[in-house]
Amino acid sequence: MVNGCDMRGYLSFLVLWSLNKKDLAGNELAIELEKRKGCKPNPGTIYPVLKELKNKGLIKDTNGNSFYKKYSLTKDGRKELDRCREEFGKIFYDVREIIA
């Protein structure tokens, strides 16, 4: 049984998905993920993912304030989100049938 807020495997997708809606700071992202997942990931989970996505050019910080950065998707980030949504759909296309 998995304890805590285990988001391995799809945290990057959830971050891109959340940033597609609006620019968010790390703590705001954690709150959004809590709404979706039911538990709030800690900073040690969120900030490494933000750093990785930024290094890949998928997100950028929208202001120069190093203490309170808001993040937004780049053009490449939007493309990656579209690719992930398509892949996600292929993998889980029949989930509603199973649940129903």
N, C-alpha and C positions, 0 to 999 in steps of 0.2 A: 504494500500500500504506500502511495506517495503522500508525504506530509508537506504542509506548507503550501507555497504558491509555485508549483512546478509548471513553468511555462516553456520549458525546453522544447525546441523544435518549431515553435511558431511565434516566439516573442518578437523577432524582427518583423514578421508579417503584421502582427498586431500594432507595432509601433508605426510602421508605414501607413497602415489603415487609419490609425488615429490621427496622424499628421496630415492625411489627405483631407480631413474635415477642417482643421484649423491648426495654426501654429501653437505649439505647447512647450512649456518648460518640462524638465525631467519630473518634478513632483506632480505636475498636472497630468503627465502621461501615466504616472503610477496610479493616480485617482481614476483616470479613464479605464485603465486596465482592471482596477478593483471593481468598477461597475460591471464590467464584462465578465470577469472571472470569479468575482466573489472574494478575492483576497488581494491585498495591496502588496506588490513586489517591493523589496527594499532597494535602496540606492545602489547597493552592490550588484543588483541584477539589472537595473535600468541603465545606469551610466556606461558600463562596458558595451552594451548594445548600441547606445547612442554614438559612442566613440567609433565603433566598428562601422556603423552605417555612414557616419561622417567621413571616415577614411576611405570608404568605397565610393564617395561622391553621391550617395543616395539622399542625404539630408544635409542641411547647412544650418548654422545658427544665425538668427535674424537680427541680432543686435551685438554690440561690442562689449556689453557688460559681462565680465567673466563670472560674476557671482549669480546672475540670473539670466541664463541663456534661454531663449525660446528657439525651437527648432522647426524647420519647415522642409517639405520635400523639394528636391531639385527636379529638373526635367528627367534625369536618369532615374530618380526615385519613383516618379510617376510611372515610367515605363516598367520598372521592376515590380511595382505594385500590380500593374495590369497583367504582367506575366505570371505573378504569383496567384492572382485571382483566377486566371485561366487554368493554371495547374491545379489549384485547390478544387475548382469545379470538376475537373476530370477525375480527381481522386475520390471526391465525396458526392458525386452526382446523385447517388441513390440513397443518401442518408434519410431523406424524408420518407421514402418508401419503407425503410426499416423501422423507423420510429412509429409510423402510422399503423 
